[in-house]
Amino acid sequence: MRVSAAVLVIGNEILSGRTQDSNLAYLATRLNAYGIQVREARVVPDVEQAIVDAVNALRERHDYLFTTGGIGPTHDDITAECVAKAFGVPLVVDEEIAGMLRRRPAPPEVMQARMRMARIPQGGGLIRNPHGPPGFHIGNVYVMAGVPQVMRAMIDALDGHLRRGQTIRSRSITANLSEGQIARRLGEIQAGSPHIDLGSYPFYRADGYGTTLVMRGSVDAELDAMLEQVRRMIIELGGRPTDELRS
């Protein structure tokens, strides 16, 4: 059984190039370990309608939607409001989060800003966070911080709490051949095993060019069989197979 997920990255700073997103790669790897495959990812600005539309579209298409960013204490942290609007429910103050925030003394204006982080959509639950206020989930949508260290703690806290599917494994092998040299044969191999994803990734280095071929699927025996086909193809085309990896 395949369980699919989408990732929604929220923040003007990502789209402007000011901040480089590292959360998607971690999420894809960690979720695959949970048996959940990331099949789609989007980046949207801190704009209410853009977030609402993306949340509604992605949660309908996938088993899970994971969002990062926009749950801090400032005016542009609007993810909680947007998720609530997408589900058609009001925002409420979660007393557990509010209590955590109140335990840290602060001037009234600072406390008022902090309390924005205590709001979650009505009916939502919490995602634990050892570094500070929790994230939240509602329906199949899981809302997490954009700060990588915090996001990683939140997704790690979900281990054992998500529906599992097939874990995807991979095989890879590198050839000192161009994509043009292998294109036809590679297409034939893919056509014979359509349930395995076979990708080609060309590279150019100081010592020459080549292509790394990556196979992704859920059955080890089928992956090993395709790997052997690809290895034979490389040799028959006059290439040298190297850097063979299994994971």
N, C-alpha and C positions, 0 to 999 in steps of 0.2 A: 504494500500500500504506500502510495506517495502522499506525503503531507507537504503542502506548499506554503510559502510565505512571501510577503513583500516587505520591503524596507522603505520607509519614508523619512528622508533627511530634511529637517526643517531649519531654515536660517539664511538670512541675507548674507551673512559672512561667508558661507560656503559658495554661494553663487557669485559673489564679488571676487573670489580668489584670495581673500584675506586669510581665511582659515582652510586648511586642507583636511578633508574628511578622512578619518582612519577607522571610523566605526563600521562601515559597510563590510570591509574585509574581515574584521573580527566577528561580526554577526554571522556572516555567511559560513565561516569556519565552525563557529560554536554551534550554530543551529544544525549544521550537517551532523555534528556529533550527537545531537538530540534526535536525529532522524527526520529533520525538517529541511526541505530544500528551498533556498531563496531563488525565486523565479522571476522577480521583477524588483526594480529599485527606482525611486524618483527623488529629485531634489526640488523643493519648493521654497519660495520666500516667506517672510513673516507677514503674510497677507491672509486675512480670515477666509475669504471665499476660496482661495487657492488651496488652503489646507483642508477645509471642509470637503471640497470636491474630490481631492485626492484620497482622503480617508474613506469616503463613501465608495469610491470606485475600487480601491484596492482591497478593502475588507470584503467586498462582494465577490471578488475574483479569486481570493486565496483563503486557505484555512486560517492563516494568521497574518496580521499586519503589525510590524514593529516600527515605532516612530522614535526618532532621536532629536532632541533639541526643543527649546521653547518652553521649559517648565521652571525657569528661574524666577527671581523676584522683581524683574524690571518690566517696564510698560510694553516692551516688544515680545515678552514671553506669553504668547497667547494660545499655546497648544491646548491647554486644558479647556479653555472656552470653546475652541474650535471642535474638539472631540465631543464635548457635550452637545454642541449644536448639531453635529453630524448624527448623533443618536437621538436628538430631540428630547433631551433631558436637561434639567437645571444643574448648575454647579452648586455644590454644597461644601461646607467646611468639614473636613475629616478631623474629628477631635483627637485622634491618636497623633496625627501629624502636628496639629496645633499645639498639643502638649509638649511634643519634642521641641518645637520652635520656641515656646515660652520658657523652656528651661535654660536658654541662653540669654542672659540679660542684655538689653539693648535699649537705646533711646526710643521713644514712641514712634518717630517717623521711620526708623530702621525696622522696628517690629512690625509696623503696618506693611512695609514692603515685603518682609519675610512671609507674612501670613498669606500672601498670594500663593505660596507654594503648598498651602494646606488645602487648597480647593481641588476637588475631584468631581467628575460627573456623578450624579446621583445613581446609586446602584453599583458603583465601581468598587474594585478591591485594590489592595496595595502590592507593590513590588518592593521587596526589602532592599535596603541600601545601608551598608555599614558606615558609609562616609557622610550621611546626612539624611535629609527628608526622602521618603520613598518616592518611587514612581507609582503609576497606577495602571489598572487594566479594566476594560469594560467590553463585554462581548468577546470578540476575537482580536481586539486591538490592545496592544501593550505599549505604553507610553513611558519613555525613558529619557534620561538626561543626555545632553550633547557632549558633555565633558567626558573624554574617553575613559578615564579611570573610573568614573562613577557609572557610566553606561555598562562597562564590563562587569562591575560588581552586581548590577541589576540583572543582566542577562544570566550571569552565573547563578544568581539566587533562584532562577526559574527552573534549574535542573530538577527533573522529576515531577514538574508541575504542568508539562505540556504533552499533548498527544504525540506519540512517536510514530514515525513511518520508517521507510527504508533509509539506511545510511549509505551515502554514495561513496564509492571507492574510486581510485584512479590508477592508471598505468601511464607512464610516459617514456618516450624514447626520442633521441635526437639523431638527425641525419645531416650529413654534409651535402644536402641536395636542396635546390630551390623549390618553392611551392609549385612553380610551373612544371617541373620535372615529375612531380608526384601527383599532380591534381587528378588525372584520369583514374589511376589505380586506386588512389585514396577514396575517390567517389564510389568505386565499385565495392571496396571493403565496407564503407558506410552503408551502402544499399543492402548489403547482405546481413547487417546487424543494426536495423534502424532503432532498436531500443537502447543502444549504447551511443553516447555522444562522443564523436570523434572530431577533434579540433586540430588545426595546424597553426603554428605560431612562428613566423619567420624571424630571423635575427641577422644582424650584421655586426661583426666584430673585427678587431684589428687582424686576427689570424684567419679571417674568412667569413663566409656566410653559411647559413643552414636553416633547418626547420625543426622545431620540436613538435612532436605529435603526442597529443594527450587524449586518453580514452577514459570516459567516466560512466560508471554504471553501478549496479547493486549486487551483481553476481560475480564472484571471484573467478570462477571457471570460464565464464564467457569473456571476461576482461583478459584473462591469460590467453585464450584462444585468439582474440583479436590482436593482442600484442605480438603473438607469433606470426600472424599474417602480415602485420606491418613490418616486422623485422625482416621477413623473407622478401617483401616488396623492396625495401631499401637495398638489400644485397643484390637483387635481380636488376635493379636500375643502376648499379655501379657505385652505390654509396656505402658508407661505413656507419653502422648503428652504434651509438654511444649513449652514455648518461641514462641508462635504463633505471627507472624508479617505480616502486610500488607503494601505494599508500591507501 
